[in-house]
Amino acid sequence: MSNRALLEVIALDAEDAVAAQAGGADRLELVTDMAADGLTPPRETFAAIRAAVDIPLRVMLRAADGFAAGDVEGLLKDARALRAEGAQEFVLGFLDADGTPDLKAVEALVAELDGCRWTFHRAIDRAADRDGLRKALADLPGLDTYLTAGAADGVDAGLPTLLAEAARRGEPGYGPRILVGGGLGLHHLPRLRAAGVDAFHIGGAARPQGWSAPVDPAAVARWREALA
């Protein structure tokens, strides 16, 4: 088995997607509205991106900024529409006000996804009890990834947590892959790779000119080379 790490890049539109794939991205996370940290993209945007690239796409299911589920019926409707358009992989994650996982909302969406693979996103970094969250979600079908920085403030603060969780691989709740993202820098990679972490997520790092500019294939290529 290859030790090549997975590189996931945030894409807002087809231009981003083409650039990310050209730079060597293995997978895209599709979102809209990064001012709200990424919401569900329109069905039409998914269709345009799906037509433009042939790498896997994970589509965000999130209705509003923050970690409350909000309009669950709306999210279910979005999930149905995206699946009808061909979406097969998703990203979601909701917390109750006390920082525990909103199992009612998560389970409703997972039932709608009917076996599709999905990532529980950085809501884990705001959880009151990370270990408890992992164990509460452990038996949900399709959950194969946690997108996490290890801490709400990003990888600089979360690195010890990420290394500790990587060391627990195989324990109950620690089966899903760790996908590191959120303030991730190239300088973090050696320690994470040495710990066995093999999946990485970039957003702003793929856009040296900022979020108002498209993904830069050369920036993606630098990450792909560093992860080779």
BAROTI-772127 format. One record per residue (C-alpha): residue in one letter; x, z, y. Coordinates in pm, whole numbers, plus 32768, in hexadecimal, padded with zeros to 4 digits. Layout:
// residues N
<atom resn="a" c1="X" c3="Z" c2="Y"/>
...
// end
This chain:
// residues 228
<atom resn="m" c1="8000" c3="8000" c2="8000"/>
<atom resn="s" c1="8082" c3="7FA3" c2="815A"/>
<atom resn="n" c1="80DD" c3="80BA" c2="8249"/>
<atom resn="r" c1="8070" c3="7FE6" c2="8370"/>
<atom resn="a" c1="7F9F" c3="80B9" c2="845A"/>
<atom resn="l" c1="7E4C" c3="8052" c2="84DE"/>
<atom resn="l" c1="7E36" c3="8002" c2="8653"/>
<atom resn="e" c1="7CDB" c3="8010" c2="86EF"/>
<atom resn="v" c1="7CA5" c3="7F93" c2="8853"/>
<atom resn="i" c1="7B7A" c3="7FC8" c2="8938"/>
<atom resn="a" c1="7AD1" c3="7E7F" c2="8997"/>
<atom resn="l" c1="79C6" c3="7E58" c2="8AA3"/>
<atom resn="d" c1="7989" c3="7CE3" c2="8A78"/>
<atom resn="a" c1="79F8" c3="7BAA" c2="89BF"/>
<atom resn="e" c1="7B24" c3="7B75" c2="8AA6"/>
<atom resn="d" c1="7BA5" c3="7CCF" c2="8A4C"/>
<atom resn="a" c1="7B65" c3="7C91" c2="88DD"/>
<atom resn="v" c1="7C26" c3="7B4A" c2="88D3"/>
<atom resn="a" c1="7D4C" c3="7BE6" c2="898E"/>
<atom resn="a" c1="7D52" c3="7D18" c2="88AE"/>
<atom resn="q" c1="7D4F" c3="7C47" c2="8772"/>
<atom resn="a" c1="7E61" c3="7B67" c2="8800"/>
<atom resn="g" c1="7F35" c3="7C9C" c2="8841"/>
<atom resn="g" c1="7F11" c3="7D13" c2="86DB"/>
<atom resn="a" c1="7DE9" c3="7E02" c2="86DF"/>
<atom resn="d" c1="7D5D" c3="7E49" c2="8585"/>
<atom resn="r" c1="7C06" c3="7EBD" c2="85FC"/>
<atom resn="l" c1="7B3E" c3="7ED6" c2="873B"/>
<atom resn="e" c1="7A5F" c3="7FE9" c2="87C2"/>
<atom resn="l" c1="7949" c3="7F45" c2="888B"/>
<atom resn="v" c1="78BD" c3="8005" c2="89B2"/>
<atom resn="t" c1="7830" c3="7FD1" c2="8B0C"/>
<atom resn="d" c1="784C" c3="80A7" c2="8C47"/>
<atom resn="m" c1="799B" c3="8156" c2="8C30"/>
<atom resn="a" c1="793B" c3="821C" c2="8D67"/>
<atom resn="a" c1="785E" c3="82DD" c2="8C72"/>
<atom resn="d" c1="7974" c3="82DE" c2="8B69"/>
<atom resn="g" c1="78D1" c3="81C6" c2="8AA2"/>
<atom resn="l" c1="7763" c3="8181" c2="8A53"/>
<atom resn="t" c1="76AE" c3="8099" c2="8961"/>
<atom resn="p" c1="76F4" c3="7F2F" c2="89BD"/>
<atom resn="p" c1="75DA" c3="7E32" c2="89D9"/>
<atom resn="r" c1="7583" c3="7D75" c2="889D"/>
<atom resn="e" c1="75E6" c3="7C31" c2="894E"/>
<atom resn="t" c1="7742" c3="7CB9" c2="8993"/>
<atom resn="f" c1="776F" c3="7D11" c2="8825"/>
<atom resn="a" c1="76FF" c3="7BB3" c2="87C1"/>
<atom resn="a" c1="77F4" c3="7B0F" c2="88B4"/>
<atom resn="i" c1="7916" c3="7BE4" c2="883A"/>
<atom resn="r" c1="78BC" c3="7BB0" c2="86CC"/>
<atom resn="a" c1="78C2" c3="7A37" c2="870A"/>
<atom resn="a" c1="7A12" c3="7A4B" c2="87C0"/>
<atom resn="v" c1="7AE7" c3="7B10" c2="86C7"/>
<atom resn="d" c1="7AFD" c3="7B4D" c2="8552"/>
<atom resn="i" c1="7B86" c3="7CB1" c2="8546"/>
<atom resn="p" c1="7AA4" c3="7DDD" c2="84FB"/>
<atom resn="l" c1="79CD" c3="7E68" c2="8614"/>
<atom resn="r" c1="794F" c3="7FCE" c2="8639"/>
<atom resn="v" c1="782D" c3="7FE9" c2="872C"/>
<atom resn="m" c1="77EA" c3="811F" c2="87FE"/>
<atom resn="l" c1="7697" c3="81C8" c2="87DD"/>
<atom resn="r" c1="7680" c3="82A2" c2="8914"/>
<atom resn="a" c1="756E" c3="82A2" c2="8A1B"/>
<atom resn="a" c1="75FF" c3="8377" c2="8B34"/>
<atom resn="d" c1="7739" c3="8423" c2="8BAD"/>
<atom resn="g" c1="7781" c3="8570" c2="8B05"/>
<atom resn="f" c1="7754" c3="85D9" c2="899C"/>
<atom resn="a" c1="75DD" c3="861B" c2="8986"/>
<atom resn="a" c1="7524" c3="8518" c2="88B6"/>
<atom resn="g" c1="741A" c3="84DF" c2="89BF"/>
<atom resn="d" c1="7328" c3="83C9" c2="8963"/>
<atom resn="v" c1="7347" c3="83C5" c2="87E9"/>
<atom resn="e" c1="7228" c3="82CD" c2="87BF"/>
<atom resn="g" c1="72DB" c3="81E3" c2="88AD"/>
<atom resn="l" c1="741C" c3="8208" c2="87E7"/>
<atom resn="l" c1="7364" c3="81BA" c2="86A3"/>
<atom resn="k" c1="72CF" c3="8085" c2="8745"/>
<atom resn="d" c1="7429" c3="8017" c2="87BD"/>
<atom resn="a" c1="74B9" c3="804F" c2="8662"/>
<atom resn="r" c1="73A7" c3="7F7B" c2="85C3"/>
<atom resn="a" c1="73DD" c3="7E62" c2="86BD"/>
<atom resn="l" c1="7556" c3="7E65" c2="8692"/>
<atom resn="r" c1="753C" c3="7E65" c2="8518"/>
<atom resn="a" c1="7449" c3="7D40" c2="852C"/>
<atom resn="e" c1="7555" c3="7C8C" c2="85F8"/>
<atom resn="g" c1="7656" c3="7CCF" c2="84E7"/>
<atom resn="a" c1="76FD" c3="7E15" c2="854E"/>
<atom resn="q" c1="7782" c3="7ECF" c2="841E"/>
<atom resn="e" c1="7859" c3="7FE8" c2="84B0"/>
<atom resn="f" c1="7804" c3="80E9" c2="85BB"/>
<atom resn="v" c1="7882" c3="820B" c2="8691"/>
<atom resn="l" c1="77AE" c3="833D" c2="86E5"/>
<atom resn="g" c1="77B9" c3="84B5" c2="8710"/>
<atom resn="f" c1="76D7" c3="85B9" c2="87AF"/>
<atom resn="l" c1="76EF" c3="872C" c2="87FA"/>
<atom resn="d" c1="75E9" c3="882E" c2="8848"/>
<atom resn="a" c1="7611" c3="88FE" c2="8984"/>
<atom resn="d" c1="76CB" c3="8A0C" c2="88C2"/>
<atom resn="g" c1="77D6" c3="8917" c2="884A"/>
<atom resn="t" c1="7757" c3="88F8" c2="86E6"/>
<atom resn="p" c1="770E" c3="87A0" c2="8654"/>
<atom resn="d" c1="75AF" c3="871D" c2="869B"/>
<atom resn="l" c1="7566" c3="86DF" c2="852E"/>
<atom resn="k" c1="7400" c3="8671" c2="856D"/>
<atom resn="a" c1="746E" c3="8552" c2="864E"/>
<atom resn="v" c1="759E" c3="84F5" c2="857B"/>
<atom resn="e" c1="74D9" c3="84F4" c2="8436"/>
<atom resn="a" c1="73C3" c3="8421" c2="84CF"/>
<atom resn="l" c1="74BD" c3="8318" c2="853B"/>
<atom resn="v" c1="757E" c3="8324" c2="83F5"/>
<atom resn="a" c1="7439" c3="82EA" c2="8339"/>
<atom resn="e" c1="73F6" c3="81BB" c2="8417"/>
<atom resn="l" c1="7556" c3="8137" c2="83D4"/>
<atom resn="d" c1="750A" c3="8141" c2="825E"/>
<atom resn="g" c1="766D" c3="8159" c2="81DB"/>
<atom resn="c" c1="7728" c3="80AB" c2="82F6"/>
<atom resn="r" c1="787D" c3="813E" c2="833B"/>
<atom resn="w" c1="789E" c3="820A" c2="8479"/>
<atom resn="t" c1="7989" c3="82D8" c2="8551"/>
<atom resn="f" c1="7932" c3="842E" c2="85DD"/>
<atom resn="h" c1="79CA" c3="840F" c2="8737"/>
<atom resn="r" c1="7A71" c3="8501" c2="8827"/>
<atom resn="a" c1="7947" c3="85EB" c2="8831"/>
<atom resn="i" c1="7A16" c3="86A4" c2="872B"/>
<atom resn="d" c1="7B0B" c3="86F9" c2="8843"/>
<atom resn="r" c1="79F2" c3="87B5" c2="88F7"/>
<atom resn="a" c1="7972" c3="8866" c2="87BF"/>
<atom resn="a" c1="7962" c3="89E2" c2="87B9"/>
<atom resn="d" c1="79F1" c3="89DB" c2="8657"/>
<atom resn="r" c1="7AA6" c3="88A1" c2="85E4"/>
<atom resn="d" c1="7AC7" c3="8916" c2="847E"/>
<atom resn="g" c1="7957" c3="8977" c2="8472"/>
<atom resn="l" c1="78F2" c3="8824" c2="84FD"/>
<atom resn="r" c1="79BF" c3="876C" c2="83F8"/>
<atom resn="k" c1="7925" c3="8836" c2="82DF"/>
<atom resn="a" c1="77C4" c3="880B" c2="8369"/>
<atom resn="l" c1="77EF" c3="8690" c2="836C"/>
<atom resn="a" c1="78B8" c3="8674" c2="8229"/>
<atom resn="d" c1="77A1" c3="85EB" c2="814E"/>
<atom resn="l" c1="770F" c3="84ED" c2="8240"/>
<atom resn="p" c1="771B" c3="838A" c2="81B5"/>
<atom resn="g" c1="77FC" c3="8290" c2="8263"/>
<atom resn="l" c1="78CF" c3="8386" c2="832C"/>
<atom resn="d" c1="7A33" c3="830E" c2="82F8"/>
<atom resn="t" c1="7AE4" c3="835B" c2="8443"/>
<atom resn="y" c1="7B0B" c3="8462" c2="8551"/>
<atom resn="l" c1="7B7B" c3="83E0" c2="86A6"/>
<atom resn="t" c1="7C30" c3="8508" c2="873E"/>
<atom resn="a" c1="7D3F" c3="856F" c2="8831"/>
<atom resn="g" c1="7D4A" c3="86C9" c2="8796"/>
<atom resn="a" c1="7CD3" c3="8761" c2="88DF"/>
<atom resn="a" c1="7BE5" c3="870E" c2="89FA"/>
<atom resn="d" c1="7D0D" c3="86DE" c2="8AE7"/>
<atom resn="g" c1="7DB6" c3="85D6" c2="8A12"/>
<atom resn="v" c1="7ECC" c3="85AA" c2="8917"/>
<atom resn="d" c1="7FD3" c3="866A" c2="89DE"/>
<atom resn="a" c1="7F00" c3="87A5" c2="89B5"/>
<atom resn="g" c1="7E75" c3="8749" c2="885F"/>
<atom resn="l" c1="7FAE" c3="86E1" c2="87A4"/>
<atom resn="p" c1="7FD7" c3="882B" c2="86E5"/>
<atom resn="t" c1="7E6A" c3="8817" c2="8675"/>
<atom resn="l" c1="7E91" c3="86AD" c2="8607"/>
<atom resn="l" c1="7FC8" c3="8702" c2="853B"/>
<atom resn="a" c1="7F1A" c3="882E" c2="849D"/>
<atom resn="e" c1="7DE6" c3="8761" c2="8441"/>
<atom resn="a" c1="7EB9" c3="8648" c2="83B3"/>
<atom resn="a" c1="7F5B" c3="874A" c2="82CE"/>
<atom resn="r" c1="7E02" c3="87AA" c2="8246"/>
<atom resn="r" c1="7DB2" c3="864D" c2="81C9"/>
<atom resn="g" c1="7CE4" c3="8661" c2="808C"/>
<atom resn="e" c1="7C4A" c3="87B5" c2="80D4"/>
<atom resn="p" c1="7ACD" c3="87C7" c2="80FB"/>
<atom resn="g" c1="7A77" c3="8729" c2="824A"/>
<atom resn="y" c1="7BCE" c3="8688" c2="8270"/>
<atom resn="g" c1="7B95" c3="854B" c2="81A8"/>
<atom resn="p" c1="7B46" c3="8463" c2="82CD"/>
<atom resn="r" c1="7C68" c3="83B0" c2="8370"/>
<atom resn="i" c1="7CF8" c3="843F" c2="84B2"/>
<atom resn="l" c1="7CEC" c3="8336" c2="85C4"/>
<atom resn="v" c1="7DB7" c3="83BE" c2="86E9"/>
<atom resn="g" c1="7D46" c3="8360" c2="8847"/>
<atom resn="g" c1="7D1C" c3="83FD" c2="899C"/>
<atom resn="g" c1="7E52" c3="8416" c2="8A76"/>
<atom resn="l" c1="7F1F" c3="8382" c2="895B"/>
<atom resn="g" c1="8079" c3="8308" c2="89BC"/>
<atom resn="l" c1="8182" c3="8244" c2="8902"/>
<atom resn="h" c1="825E" c3="837C" c2="890B"/>
<atom resn="h" c1="8161" c3="8434" c2="8830"/>
<atom resn="l" c1="817A" c3="833B" c2="8714"/>
<atom resn="p" c1="82B4" c3="83B1" c2="865D"/>
<atom resn="r" c1="8231" c3="8512" c2="861C"/>
<atom resn="l" c1="80D6" c3="849A" c2="85BF"/>
<atom resn="r" c1="815B" c3="838F" c2="84D4"/>
<atom resn="a" c1="8248" c3="848A" c2="8434"/>
<atom resn="a" c1="8119" c3="8566" c2="83F0"/>
<atom resn="g" c1="806C" c3="8449" c2="833C"/>
<atom resn="v" c1="7F7B" c3="83E3" c2="8451"/>
<atom resn="d" c1="7F3C" c3="8270" c2="842B"/>
<atom resn="a" c1="7E2D" c3="820F" c2="8525"/>
<atom resn="f" c1="7E40" c3="81FA" c2="86A0"/>
<atom resn="h" c1="7D47" c3="81A7" c2="87B4"/>
<atom resn="i" c1="7D99" c3="8129" c2="8912"/>
<atom resn="g" c1="7CC7" c3="80D7" c2="8A41"/>
<atom resn="g" c1="7D78" c3="80F7" c2="8B8D"/>
<atom resn="a" c1="7ECA" c3="80BF" c2="8AE4"/>
<atom resn="a" c1="7E5A" c3="7F5A" c2="8A99"/>
<atom resn="r" c1="7E0A" c3="7F23" c2="8C0A"/>
<atom resn="p" c1="7F3B" c3="7F5E" c2="8CE7"/>
<atom resn="q" c1="7E72" c3="7EDE" c2="8E12"/>
<atom resn="g" c1="7D58" c3="7FD6" c2="8DDA"/>
<atom resn="w" c1="7BF6" c3="7FC1" c2="8D52"/>
<atom resn="s" c1="7B90" c3="7EB9" c2="8E51"/>
<atom resn="a" c1="7C84" c3="7DC7" c2="8DAA"/>
<atom resn="p" c1="7C6D" c3="7D38" c2="8C49"/>
<atom resn="v" c1="7D37" c3="7DA1" c2="8B1B"/>
<atom resn="d" c1="7EA0" c3="7D2A" c2="8B32"/>
<atom resn="p" c1="7F13" c3="7C8E" c2="89E7"/>
<atom resn="a" c1="807E" c3="7CEA" c2="8A35"/>
<atom resn="a" c1="8021" c3="7E59" c2="8A5C"/>
<atom resn="v" c1="7F6C" c3="7E53" c2="890F"/>
<atom resn="a" c1="8096" c3="7DA3" c2="8871"/>
<atom resn="r" c1="8180" c3="7EBC" c2="88E3"/>
<atom resn="w" c1="80A7" c3="7FB5" c2="8826"/>
<atom resn="r" c1="808E" c3="7ED3" c2="86F7"/>
<atom resn="e" c1="820B" c3="7EB3" c2="86EF"/>
<atom resn="a" c1="8237" c3="802B" c2="8711"/>
<atom resn="l" c1="814B" c3="8061" c2="85EB"/>
<atom resn="a" c1="81D8" c3="7F53" c2="8508"/>
// end
